[in-house]
Amino acid sequence: VSPLLLRDTTPPQPHMIALLYMLCIYACRAAVVIINIPLVIIATRGFAVLNLFLVMNLLACCAILPLIFGLIPAMSKFSTETGFVLGVFSGILGVTASGIGVCWDPADISGSFANGANWAWYSNNYDWKPFLASLAVSAIVMLTFDAGAWLLRRRCITGPGISGILMRVPGMKKITASPNWTPDGDDRVLPNWGPDDAQVKVAPVAH
């Protein structure tokens, strides 16, 4: 990732490539270990496999429409990273809300929340309501936010996106291997390590 954000127009030196390669290898190994720790704990609890697949499927539904919108070239100037994140998290809330609506009991409000969340995410036997809620809510929230952000940008009103906030956290540039990150990506270059070492401009990303 790091070479894509370097401002230096000269091709990277062999020792830089080797260092970045080793950092990627170590980061991947550490990620595998970190991810597998909770998975091992979950595996020892005796959860039903189909129910675990249900959780993964619902999470995928929360992210699929924001992801598709973000990958459409024609929407590159409309979609924003913040809209994507908000869409995914709102989809998660939408799934939970659908379960609360199904299990709602005015006499037991706290139990309605607990039972609703459990039904929506774990024991709904693949009912269509949580899936529809995840798709509809994630798309509506993302498109609403992106439309508002687009209108503000047309009036020359801009603000920091998710990366604009997180990348200011001390150490975040090192964690994401982006030492030369800047809030506006207009002047970032993508090194082409071919024979002529030509440079290709990176399109700015909407926040």
DOBA-336748 format. One record per atom (N, C-alpha, C): residue number from 1; atom name; residue in one letter; x, y, z. Coordinates in steps of 0.02 Angstrom, whole numbers, padded with zeros to 5 digits, m for minus. Layout:
N
R  num  atomo  residuo       u       v       w
R  NUM     CA        A       X       Y       Z
...
//
This chain:
207
R  num  atomo  residuo       u       v       w
R    1      N        V   00042  m00060   00000
R    1     CA        V   00000   00000   00000
R    1      C        V   00043   00062   00000
R    2      N        S   00097   00062   00039
R    2     CA        S   00136   00122   00048
R    2      C        S   00165   00150  m00017
R    3      N        P   00192   00109  m00063
R    3     CA        P   00220   00139  m00123
R    3      C        P   00168   00177  m00165
R    4      N        L   00105   00160  m00159
R    4     CA        L   00054   00194  m00199
R    4      C        L   00045   00266  m00177
R    5      N        L   00066   00283  m00117
R    5     CA        L   00055   00350  m00091
R    5      C        L   00119   00392  m00088
R    6      N        L   00174   00365  m00110
R    6     CA        L   00237   00401  m00107
R    6      C        L   00237   00458  m00157
R    7      N        R   00263   00516  m00134
R    7     CA        R   00268   00573  m00179
R    7      C        R   00331   00570  m00223
R    8      N        D   00381   00532  m00200
R    8     CA        D   00443   00529  m00237
R    8      C        D   00431   00498  m00305
R    9      N        T   00453   00531  m00358
R    9     CA        T   00442   00507  m00426
R    9      C        T   00495   00457  m00448
R   10      N        T   00547   00447  m00408
R   10     CA        T   00598   00398  m00427
R   10      C        T   00575   00329  m00409
R   11      N        P   00597   00278  m00447
R   11     CA        P   00576   00210  m00431
R   11      C        P   00603   00188  m00364
R   12      N        P   00566   00148  m00325
R   12     CA        P   00590   00127  m00260
R   12      C        P   00651   00083  m00264
R   13      N        Q   00694   00090  m00214
R   13     CA        Q   00755   00051  m00212
R   13      C        Q   00740  m00021  m00192
R   14      N        P   00783  m00068  m00211
R   14     CA        P   00770  m00138  m00194
R   14      C        P   00762  m00150  m00120
R   15      N        H   00801  m00115  m00077
R   15     CA        H   00795  m00126  m00005
R   15      C        H   00727  m00101   00021
R   16      N        M   00699  m00048  m00011
R   16     CA        M   00633  m00025   00009
R   16      C        M   00580  m00077  m00007
R   17      N        I   00585  m00106  m00067
R   17     CA        I   00537  m00158  m00087
R   17      C        I   00540  m00217  m00041
R   18      N        A   00601  m00238  m00023
R   18     CA        A   00610  m00295   00022
R   18      C        A   00581  m00280   00091
R   19      N        L   00593  m00219   00115
R   19     CA        L   00567  m00200   00181
R   19      C        L   00491  m00200   00182
R   20      N        L   00461  m00169   00131
R   20     CA        L   00388  m00168   00127
R   20      C        L   00359  m00238   00120
R   21      N        Y   00394  m00280   00082
R   21     CA        Y   00371  m00350   00074
R   21      C        Y   00371  m00386   00140
R   22      N        M   00424  m00377   00179
R   22     CA        M   00429  m00410   00244
R   22      C        M   00376  m00383   00292
R   23      N        L   00365  m00317   00290
R   23     CA        L   00313  m00288   00333
R   23      C        L   00244  m00317   00317
R   24      N        C   00231  m00325   00252
R   24     CA        C   00166  m00354   00232
R   24      C        C   00160  m00426   00256
R   25      N        I   00215  m00465   00250
R   25     CA        I   00213  m00535   00273
R   25      C        I   00200  m00538   00348
R   26      N        Y   00237  m00498   00387
R   26     CA        Y   00227  m00499   00459
R   26      C        Y   00158  m00475   00478
R   27      N        A   00132  m00424   00443
R   27     CA        A   00065  m00398   00458
R   27      C        A   00013  m00451   00443
R   28      N        C   00020  m00487   00388
R   28     CA        C  m00027  m00540   00371
R   28      C        C  m00026  m00596   00423
R   29      N        R   00034  m00615   00444
R   29     CA        R   00039  m00668   00494
R   29      C        R   00008  m00647   00560
R   30      N        A   00021  m00584   00580
R   30     CA        A  m00008  m00559   00642
R   30      C        A  m00084  m00556   00637
R   31      N        A  m00110  m00535   00578
R   31     CA        A  m00182  m00531   00569
R   31      C        A  m00214  m00600   00573
R   32      N        V  m00181  m00651   00544
R   32     CA        V  m00208  m00719   00548
R   32      C        V  m00213  m00742   00620
R   33      N        V  m00161  m00728   00659
R   33     CA        V  m00162  m00749   00730
R   33      C        V  m00217  m00712   00768
R   34      N        I  m00221  m00646   00758
R   34     CA        I  m00270  m00606   00795
R   34      C        I  m00341  m00626   00777
R   35      N        I  m00353  m00638   00713
R   35     CA        I  m00421  m00657   00691
R   35      C        I  m00440  m00725   00717
R   36      N        N  m00392  m00771   00720
R   36     CA        N  m00408  m00839   00740
R   36      C        N  m00419  m00847   00815
R   37      N        I  m00395  m00800   00855
R   37     CA        I  m00406  m00806   00928
R   37      C        I  m00480  m00806   00945
R   38      N        P  m00519  m00756   00923
R   38     CA        P  m00591  m00760   00939
R   38      C        P  m00626  m00817   00904
R   39      N        L  m00601  m00836   00844
R   39     CA        L  m00633  m00892   00809
R   39      C        L  m00625  m00957   00847
R   40      N        V  m00566  m00968   00877
R   40     CA        V  m00555  m01028   00917
R   40      C        V  m00600  m01028   00978
R   41      N        I  m00607  m00969   01010
R   41     CA        I  m00650  m00964   01069
R   41      C        I  m00723  m00979   01050
R   42      N        I  m00745  m00951   00993
R   42     CA        I  m00813  m00964   00970
R   42      C        I  m00824  m01038   00955
R   43      N        A  m00773  m01069   00924
R   43     CA        A  m00779  m01140   00906
R   43      C        A  m00786  m01185   00967
R   44      N        T  m00759  m01164   01023
R   44     CA        T  m00764  m01206   01084
R   44      C        T  m00829  m01196   01121
R   45      N        R  m00872  m01150   01099
R   45     CA        R  m00934  m01136   01134
R   45      C        R  m00992  m01178   01109
R   46      N        G  m00983  m01215   01055
R   46     CA        G  m01035  m01259   01031
R   46      C        G  m01092  m01225   00995
R   47      N        F  m01079  m01168   00962
R   47     CA        F  m01132  m01135   00924
R   47      C        F  m01150  m01175   00862
R   48      N        A  m01212  m01169   00841
R   48     CA        A  m01234  m01202   00780
R   48      C        A  m01201  m01171   00719
R   49      N        V  m01175  m01213   00675
R   49     CA        V  m01138  m01188   00618
R   49      C        V  m01182  m01147   00571
R   50      N        L  m01243  m01170   00559
R   50     CA        L  m01288  m01134   00515
R   50      C        L  m01305  m01065   00543
R   51      N        N  m01310  m01060   00608
R   51     CA        N  m01325  m00995   00639
R   51      C        N  m01265  m00947   00632
R   52      N        L  m01205  m00975   00636
R   52     CA        L  m01146  m00933   00626
R   52      C        L  m01142  m00909   00553
R   53      N        F  m01161  m00953   00507
R   53     CA        F  m01164  m00933   00437
R   53      C        F  m01217  m00878   00428
R   54      N        L  m01271  m00882   00466
R   54     CA        L  m01323  m00831   00463
R   54      C        L  m01295  m00763   00482
R   55      N        V  m01255  m00760   00534
R   55     CA        V  m01224  m00697   00555
R   55      C        V  m01181  m00669   00499
R   56      N        M  m01139  m00711   00469
R   56     CA        M  m01095  m00689   00415
R   56      C        M  m01135  m00665   00355
R   57      N        N  m01188  m00702   00338
R   57     CA        N  m01229  m00682   00281
R   57      C        N  m01263  m00614   00293
R   58      N        L  m01286  m00603   00353
R   58     CA        L  m01318  m00539   00368
R   58      C        L  m01267  m00482   00365
R   59      N        L  m01208  m00493   00391
R   59     CA        L  m01156  m00442   00387
R   59      C        L  m01137  m00427   00314
R   60      N        A  m01135  m00479   00273
R   60     CA        A  m01120  m00469   00203
R   60      C        A  m01175  m00428   00169
R   61      N        C  m01238  m00441   00187
R   61     CA        C  m01293  m00403   00158
R   61      C        C  m01290  m00330   00179
R   62      N        C  m01266  m00317   00240
R   62     CA        C  m01259  m00247   00263
R   62      C        C  m01208  m00209   00222
R   63      N        A  m01159  m00243   00194
R   63     CA        A  m01104  m00209   00160
R   63      C        A  m01109  m00213   00084
R   64      N        I  m01150  m00259   00057
R   64     CA        I  m01146  m00272  m00015
R   64      C        I  m01168  m00213  m00057
R   65      N        L  m01224  m00181  m00041
R   65     CA        L  m01247  m00125  m00082
R   65      C        L  m01201  m00064  m00077
R   66      N        P  m01178  m00043  m00017
R   66     CA        P  m01129   00011  m00015
R   66      C        P  m01066  m00006  m00055
R   67      N        L  m01045  m00070  m00052
R   67     CA        L  m00985  m00089  m00089
R   67      C        L  m00997  m00085  m00164
R   68      N        I  m01054  m00109  m00188
R   68     CA        I  m01069  m00106  m00259
R   68      C        I  m01072  m00034  m00283
R   69      N        F  m01106   00009  m00245
R   69     CA        F  m01110   00080  m00265
R   69      C        F  m01041   00111  m00268
R   70      N        G  m00997   00091  m00222
R   70     CA        G  m00930   00119  m00222
R   70      C        G  m00886   00095  m00279
R   71      N        L  m00904   00037  m00308
R   71     CA        L  m00864   00009  m00363
R   71      C        L  m00888   00031  m00431
R   72      N        I  m00946   00063  m00435
R   72     CA        I  m00972   00087  m00500
R   72      C        I  m00933   00149  m00521
R   73      N        P  m00897   00147  m00578
R   73     CA        P  m00857   00206  m00598
R   73      C        P  m00899   00269  m00606
R   74      N        A  m00960   00262  m00630
R   74     CA        A  m01001   00322  m00642
R   74      C        A  m01020   00357  m00577
R   75      N        M  m01015   00322  m00520
R   75     CA        M  m01033   00352  m00456
R   75      C        M  m00972   00371  m00414
R   76      N        S  m00913   00371  m00445
R   76     CA        S  m00852   00385  m00408
R   76      C        S  m00851   00455  m00378
R   77      N        K  m00884   00503  m00412
R   77     CA        K  m00885   00572  m00386
R   77      C        K  m00945   00584  m00340
R   78      N        F  m00987   00533  m00333
R   78     CA        F  m01047   00539  m00291
R   78      C        F  m01039   00500  m00226
R   79      N        S  m01013   00440  m00230
R   79     CA        S  m01004   00398  m00171
R   79      C        S  m00947   00424  m00128
R   80      N        T  m00953   00416  m00063
R   80     CA        T  m00902   00438  m00016
R   80      C        T  m00885   00381   00031
R   81      N        E  m00825   00385   00060
R   81     CA        E  m00804   00334   00108
R   81      C        E  m00846   00337   00171
R   82      N        T  m00863   00398   00192
R   82     CA        T  m00905   00406   00252
R   82      C        T  m00974   00376   00240
R   83      N        G  m01002   00387   00180
R   83     CA        G  m01067   00358   00164
R   83      C        G  m01065   00282   00165
R   84      N        F  m01010   00253   00143
R   84     CA        F  m01002   00181   00145
R   84      C        F  m01003   00155   00216
R   85      N        V  m00964   00186   00259
R   85     CA        V  m00961   00164   00329
R   85      C        V  m01028   00173   00363
R   86      N        L  m01060   00230   00353
R   86     CA        L  m01126   00241   00383
R   86      C        L  m01177   00191   00356
R   87      N        G  m01173   00174   00292
R   87     CA        G  m01218   00126   00263
R   87      C        G  m01212   00058   00295
R   88      N        V  m01150   00035   00305
R   88     CA        V  m01139  m00030   00335
R   88      C        V  m01165  m00032   00407
R   89      N        F  m01147   00018   00447
R   89     CA        F  m01168   00018   00517
R   89      C        F  m01244   00028   00523
R   90      N        S  m01274   00067   00479
R   90     CA        S  m01346   00074   00481
R   90      C        S  m01381   00010   00461
R   91      N        G  m01351  m00028   00416
R   91     CA        G  m01378  m00093   00399
R   91      C        G  m01379  m00141   00458
R   92      N        I  m01325  m00138   00498
R   92     CA        I  m01322  m00179   00559
R   92      C        I  m01377  m00159   00607
R   93      N        L  m01387  m00093   00615
R   93     CA        L  m01441  m00070   00659
R   93      C        L  m01509  m00088   00631
R   94      N        G  m01515  m00088   00564
R   94     CA        G  m01578  m00106   00533
R   94      C        G  m01596  m00179   00546
R   95      N        V  m01546  m00223   00542
R   95     CA        V  m01559  m00294   00557
R   95      C        V  m01583  m00302   00629
R   96      N        T  m01549  m00269   00675
R   96     CA        T  m01569  m00273   00745
R   96      C        T  m01639  m00245   00756
R   97      N        A  m01654  m00189   00724
R   97     CA        A  m01720  m00159   00731
R   97      C        A  m01775  m00204   00704
R   98      N        S  m01760  m00240   00650
R   98     CA        S  m01811  m00286   00623
R   98      C        S  m01827  m00341   00673
R   99      N        G  m01776  m00366   00708
R   99     CA        G  m01788  m00416   00759
R   99      C        G  m01827  m00389   00818
R  100      N        I  m01811  m00328   00839
R  100     CA        I  m01847  m00297   00895
R  100      C        I  m01920  m00288   00876
R  101      N        G  m01933  m00268   00814
R  101     CA        G  m02002  m00260   00792
R  101      C        G  m02041  m00326   00793
R  102      N        V  m02008  m00381   00776
R  102     CA        V  m02041  m00446   00776
R  102      C        V  m02055  m00469   00847
R  103      N        C  m02008  m00458   00892
R  103     CA        C  m02013  m00483   00960
R  103      C        C  m02038  m00431   01010
R  104      N        W  m02065  m00376   00986
R  104     CA        W  m02084  m00321   01031
R  104      C        W  m02140  m00342   01079
R  105      N        D  m02128  m00327   01143
R  105     CA        D  m02178  m00341   01195
R  105      C        D  m02180  m00280   01241
R  106      N        P  m02233  m00240   01239
R  106     CA        P  m02236  m00180   01281
R  106      C        P  m02228  m00194   01355
R  107      N        A  m02245  m00254   01376
R  107     CA        A  m02239  m00271   01447
R  107      C        A  m02167  m00288   01467
R  108      N        D  m02124  m00300   01419
R  108     CA        D  m02054  m00318   01434
R  108      C        D  m02009  m00285   01382
R  109      N        I  m01998  m00221   01393
R  109     CA        I  m01960  m00183   01343
R  109      C        I  m01887  m00206   01338
R  110      N        S  m01854  m00215   01395
R  110     CA        S  m01784  m00237   01393
R  110      C        S  m01778  m00307   01363
R  111      N        G  m01826  m00350   01379
R  111     CA        G  m01825  m00417   01349
R  111      C        G  m01838  m00415   01275
R  112      N        S  m01878  m00367   01253
R  112     CA        S  m01892  m00360   01181
R  112      C        S  m01828  m00344   01143
R  113      N        F  m01786  m00300   01171
R  113     CA        F  m01722  m00283   01139
R  113      C        F  m01676  m00344   01136
R  114      N        A  m01670  m00379   01192
R  114     CA        A  m01626  m00437   01194
R  114      C        A  m01651  m00493   01149
R  115      N        N  m01715  m00509   01155
R  115     CA        N  m01742  m00563   01114
R  115      C        N  m01743  m00544   01040
R  116      N        G  m01757  m00480   01026
R  116     CA        G  m01757  m00458   00957
R  116      C        G  m01689  m00463   00925
R  117      N        A  m01638  m00441   00960
R  117     CA        A  m01570  m00446   00933
R  117      C        A  m01550  m00519   00923
R  118      N        N  m01566  m00561   00971
R  118     CA        N  m01550  m00632   00964
R  118      C        N  m01586  m00663   00904
R  119      N        W  m01651  m00646   00896
R  119     CA        W  m01689  m00674   00840
R  119      C        W  m01661  m00649   00773
R  120      N        A  m01646  m00585   00770
R  120     CA        A  m01624  m00556   00706
R  120      C        A  m01557  m00584   00683
R  121      N        W  m01512  m00593   00730
R  121     CA        W  m01443  m00611   00711
R  121      C        W  m01428  m00686   00718
R  122      N        Y  m01469  m00722   00756
R  122     CA        Y  m01446  m00791   00770
R  122      C        Y  m01499  m00844   00761
R  123      N        S  m01561  m00829   00773
R  123     CA        S  m01611  m00883   00775
R  123      C        S  m01673  m00869   00733
R  124      N        N  m01665  m00833   00678
R  124     CA        N  m01725  m00818   00637
R  124      C        N  m01737  m00870   00582
R  125      N        N  m01694  m00922   00580
R  125     CA        N  m01702  m00975   00529
R  125      C        N  m01705  m00946   00458
R  126      N        Y  m01664  m00897   00447
R  126     CA        Y  m01657  m00865   00381
R  126      C        Y  m01723  m00833   00358
R  127      N        D  m01755  m00800   00404
R  127     CA        D  m01815  m00761   00387
R  127      C        D  m01795  m00703   00341
R  128      N        W  m01841  m00683   00298
R  128     CA        W  m01825  m00632   00248
R  128      C        W  m01822  m00561   00276
R  129      N        K  m01854  m00550   00333
R  129     CA        K  m01859  m00481   00359
R  129      C        K  m01791  m00451   00376
R  130      N        P  m01747  m00485   00413
R  130     CA        P  m01681  m00455   00427
R  130      C        P  m01640  m00442   00364
R  131      N        F  m01645  m00486   00315
R  131     CA        F  m01607  m00476   00254
R  131      C        F  m01633  m00416   00216
R  132      N        L  m01698  m00408   00211
R  132     CA        L  m01726  m00350   00178
R  132      C        L  m01708  m00286   00215
R  133      N        A  m01710  m00288   00282
R  133     CA        A  m01692  m00229   00321
R  133      C        A  m01620  m00209   00310
R  134      N        S  m01574  m00258   00308
R  134     CA        S  m01503  m00242   00298
R  134      C        S  m01491  m00209   00231
R  135      N        L  m01523  m00235   00179
R  135     CA        L  m01513  m00207   00112
R  135      C        L  m01545  m00137   00106
R  136      N        A  m01606  m00131   00129
R  136     CA        A  m01643  m00068   00121
R  136      C        A  m01612  m00012   00162
R  137      N        V  m01599  m00025   00226
R  137     CA        V  m01575   00028   00270
R  137      C        V  m01505   00050   00250
R  138      N        S  m01461   00003   00234
R  138     CA        S  m01392   00021   00215
R  138      C        S  m01392   00064   00152
R  139      N        A  m01433   00045   00103
R  139     CA        A  m01435   00083   00040
R  139      C        A  m01465   00152   00051
R  140      N        I  m01520   00156   00089
R  140     CA        I  m01554   00221   00099
R  140      C        I  m01509   00269   00137
R  141      N        V  m01477   00246   00191
R  141     CA        V  m01435   00290   00230
R  141      C        V  m01374   00313   00190
R  142      N        M  m01342   00267   00154
R  142     CA        M  m01283   00286   00115
R  142      C        M  m01301   00336   00060
R  143      N        L  m01355   00323   00023
R  143     CA        L  m01374   00368  m00032
R  143      C        L  m01396   00436  m00005
R  144      N        T  m01430   00436   00052
R  144     CA        T  m01451   00499   00081
R  144      C        T  m01392   00541   00102
R  145      N        F  m01343   00510   00136
R  145     CA        F  m01284   00547   00157
R  145      C        F  m01244   00570   00096
R  146      N        D  m01234   00526   00046
R  146     CA        D  m01195   00544  m00013
R  146      C        D  m01229   00600  m00052
R  147      N        A  m01296   00599  m00055
R  147     CA        A  m01331   00653  m00090
R  147      C        A  m01321   00720  m00054
R  148      N        G  m01326   00719   00012
R  148     CA        G  m01314   00780   00049
R  148      C        G  m01243   00805   00043
R  149      N        A  m01194   00759   00046
R  149     CA        A  m01124   00778   00038
R  149      C        A  m01111   00805  m00032
R  150      N        W  m01143   00776  m00082
R  150     CA        W  m01134   00799  m00151
R  150      C        W  m01161   00870  m00160
R  151      N        L  m01219   00883  m00130
R  151     CA        L  m01247   00951  m00135
R  151      C        L  m01203   01002  m00099
R  152      N        L  m01174   00982  m00043
R  152     CA        L  m01130   01028  m00007
R  152      C        L  m01066   01041  m00047
R  153      N        R  m01040   00989  m00080
R  153     CA        R  m00979   00999  m00120
R  153      C        R  m00993   01045  m00178
R  154      N        R  m01053   01042  m00207
R  154     CA        R  m01070   01088  m00261
R  154      C        R  m01070   01160  m00238
R  155      N        R  m01081   01171  m00174
R  155     CA        R  m01079   01238  m00145
R  155      C        R  m01010   01253  m00114
R  156      N        C  m00961   01210  m00131
R  156     CA        C  m00892   01219  m00108
R  156      C        C  m00887   01212  m00032
R  157      N        I  m00930   01172  m00003
R  157     CA        I  m00927   01158   00069
R  157      C        I  m00903   01086   00078
R  158      N        T  m00846   01078   00107
R  158     CA        T  m00817   01011   00115
R  158      C        T  m00797   01000   00188
R  159      N        G  m00785   00938   00205
R  159     CA        G  m00764   00920   00272
R  159      C        G  m00724   00856   00270
R  160      N        P  m00692   00839   00326
R  160     CA        P  m00651   00778   00327
R  160      C        P  m00694   00716   00326
R  161      N        G  m00672   00665   00289
R  161     CA        G  m00706   00601   00290
R  161      C        G  m00680   00558   00347
R  162      N        I  m00698   00494   00345
R  162     CA        I  m00675   00449   00397
R  162      C        I  m00599   00446   00400
R  163      N        S  m00568   00440   00341
R  163     CA        S  m00495   00437   00341
R  163      C        S  m00465   00503   00363
R  164      N        G  m00498   00559   00347
R  164     CA        G  m00472   00624   00368
R  164      C        G  m00470   00632   00443
R  165      N        I  m00513   00594   00478
R  165     CA        I  m00513   00596   00551
R  165      C        I  m00466   00544   00580
R  166      N        L  m00471   00483   00555
R  166     CA        L  m00431   00428   00583
R  166      C        L  m00356   00437   00570
R  167      N        M  m00338   00463   00511
R  167     CA        M  m00268   00469   00494
R  167      C        M  m00232   00521   00535
R  168      N        R  m00269   00562   00571
R  168     CA        R  m00238   00611   00616
R  168      C        R  m00223   00581   00685
R  169      N        V  m00247   00521   00697
R  169     CA        V  m00232   00486   00759
R  169      C        V  m00158   00467   00759
R  170      N        P  m00121   00482   00812
R  170     CA        P  m00049   00464   00813
R  170      C        P  m00038   00390   00800
R  171      N        G   00007   00376   00754
R  171     CA        G   00024   00307   00737
R  171      C        G  m00018   00276   00683
R  172      N        M  m00073   00308   00662
R  172     CA        M  m00117   00278   00612
R  172      C        M  m00084   00274   00544
R  173      N        K  m00044   00324   00526
R  173     CA        K  m00009   00321   00462
R  173      C        K   00039   00262   00459
R  174      N        K   00070   00247   00515
R  174     CA        K   00116   00190   00517
R  174      C        K   00078   00124   00514
R  175      N        I   00021   00121   00549
R  175     CA        I  m00018   00059   00550
R  175      C        I  m00045   00044   00480
R  176      N        T  m00066   00095   00444
R  176     CA        T  m00095   00086   00377
R  176      C        T  m00042   00089   00322
R  177      N        A   00021   00094   00340
R  177     CA        A   00076   00097   00291
R  177      C        A   00065   00154   00242
R  178      N        S   00044   00212   00268
R  178     CA        S   00032   00270   00226
R  178      C        S   00068   00331   00255
R  179      N        P   00135   00331   00255
R  179     CA        P   00172   00385   00288
R  179      C        P   00163   00452   00256
R  180      N        N   00147   00455   00191
R  180     CA        N   00141   00519   00157
R  180      C        N   00068   00537   00141
R  181      N        W   00022   00511   00181
R  181     CA        W  m00049   00525   00169
R  181      C        W  m00062   00599   00179
R  182      N        T  m00106   00627   00135
R  182     CA        T  m00127   00696   00142
R  182      C        T  m00203   00699   00137
R  183      N        P  m00236   00749   00167
R  183     CA        P  m00309   00753   00164
R  183      C        P  m00336   00756   00093
R  184      N        D  m00301   00790   00048
R  184     CA        D  m00324   00793  m00022
R  184      C        D  m00276   00751  m00064
R  185      N        G  m00303   00704  m00101
R  185     CA        G  m00261   00658  m00139
R  185      C        G  m00247   00679  m00209
R  186      N        D  m00257   00743  m00226
R  186     CA        D  m00251   00764  m00295
R  186      C        D  m00181   00755  m00323
R  187      N        D  m00130   00767  m00280
R  187     CA        D  m00062   00767  m00306
R  187      C        D  m00025   00704  m00289
R  188      N        R  m00060   00652  m00268
R  188     CA        R  m00025   00589  m00256
R  188      C        R  m00010   00556  m00323
R  189      N        V   00044   00520  m00326
R  189     CA        V   00064   00487  m00388
R  189      C        V   00069   00413  m00376
R  190      N        L   00055   00375  m00428
R  190     CA        L   00060   00303  m00426
R  190      C        L   00121   00282  m00466
R  191      N        P   00174   00258  m00432
R  191     CA        P   00235   00240  m00469
R  191      C        P   00221   00182  m00516
R  192      N        N   00244   00190  m00578
R  192     CA        N   00243   00135  m00627
R  192      C        N   00314   00110  m00633
R  193      N        W   00327   00051  m00604
R  193     CA        W   00395   00028  m00599
R  193      C        W   00416  m00009  m00662
R  194      N        G   00395   00018  m00719
R  194     CA        G   00414  m00012  m00783
R  194      C        G   00481   00016  m00806
R  195      N        P   00499   00000  m00868
R  195     CA        P   00564   00022  m00894
R  195      C        P   00572   00097  m00896
R  196      N        D   00519   00134  m00913
R  196     CA        D   00526   00206  m00918
R  196      C        D   00507   00243  m00855
R  197      N        D   00487   00206  m00802
R  197     CA        D   00471   00235  m00737
R  197      C        D   00421   00292  m00744
R  198      N        A   00371   00284  m00788
R  198     CA        A   00321   00336  m00797
R  198      C        A   00275   00340  m00737
R  199      N        Q   00245   00398  m00727
R  199     CA        Q   00203   00410  m00669
R  199      C        Q   00131   00418  m00691
R  200      N        V   00085   00392  m00651
R  200     CA        V   00014   00396  m00666
R  200      C        V  m00019   00431  m00608
R  201      N        K  m00061   00481  m00623
R  201     CA        K  m00096   00517  m00571
R  201      C        K  m00151   00474  m00540
R  202      N        V  m00159   00481  m00475
R  202     CA        V  m00212   00445  m00439
R  202      C        V  m00271   00492  m00432
R  203      N        A  m00330   00467  m00452
R  203     CA        A  m00390   00509  m00448
R  203      C        A  m00407   00525  m00376
R  204      N        P  m00428   00586  m00361
R  204     CA        P  m00446   00604  m00292
R  204      C        P  m00506   00563  m00268
R  205      N        V  m00507   00550  m00203
R  205     CA        V  m00560   00511  m00173
R  205      C        V  m00606   00557  m00135
R  206      N        A  m00671   00551  m00147
R  206     CA        A  m00720   00593  m00112
R  206      C        A  m00726   00570  m00040
R  207      N        H  m00731   00617   00007
R  207     CA        H  m00739   00601   00078
R  207      C        H  m00811   00611   00099
//
